[in-house]
């Protein structure tokens, strides 16, 4: 009897089995919910984007057509490139306030070199290198001198903007035979019967697409990309795992600066001139696009494609204001601030619930 009793006690009751299955199911749902939280802000931004475009189509017309869509893509190619760099920085729990000023300096310095007779392709490379140098200086300040990213990149912003103003305070026109203008060549992809309704692309837009694809691969398929998320999520654990935290943090700002220089190249090709006031406020638009797209300001989570959605949310706002004609353009800043605040609160709510 005692042996059978001991055996019975050792065997779990049959009624416990469904509870174990239920526990497993609850664990699976919990994991699914945790993963969905990182995607939720991006999905909300996507719904908001299509909602605004649909409203504009109903209210003003001619939005869901080839000409309008291609115009938006081409005109916002520089902002897409900036948003990619800002995503990498913010995913590491950093910030880069210098990108708009770096665009201005790269643009002005590049066009002045072109006017001095420098080789066009070498000048394009130098414009990107100039941006990378600003990023290198910011990265060194952050990593090796423990300067807060806000202060380090703010210093770079003043430095780049000041240098651009020293070089020229008036618009500098790109020479007509410069190869940089080839980046603004329009290639007709879809020939619509209506006038000015063709779907066109430019080499500048293709560069932005390549940057997006490259950034997705970098963040999700490379060791350094995983280190970026590790630095933003838990830097101490990342160091204990033997990942190159110091080197990666410097490279984060180099990449951001280089992409700002590249955005300067694409923008200069599009407008055909350079000004020291170019890019004012672009860093704030990039930060807003990244946050709207779902990247956490605290770092450790975020998606490049989400940031691109954020760029076009801001683009849709501008489109509505432009087509309406009766809305004061200054309201764009107020509306953008309201949308940004809503997404920050959404992120806060999701992260608080996740901790619980």
Secondary structure, DSSP 8 states (H G I E B T S, - for coil): -HHHHHHHHHS--THHHHHHHHHHHHHHHHHHHHHHHHHHHHHHHHHHHHHHHHHHHHHH---SSHHHHHHHHHHTHHHHHHHHHHHHHHHTT-----HHHHHHHHHHHHHHHHHTT--HHHHHHHHHHHHHHHHHHHHHHHHHS---HHHHHHHHHHHHHHHHHHH-SS-EE--TT-GGGGGG-EEEEE--SSTT--EEEEHHHHHHHHHHHHHHHHHHHSHHHHHHHHHHHHHHHHHHTT--HHHHHHHHHHHHHHHHHHHHHHHHHHHSEE-TTTTTTHHHHHHHHHHHTT--TTSS---HHHHHHHHHHHHHHHHHHHHHSSS-TTHHHHHHHHHHHHHHHHHHHHHHHHH-
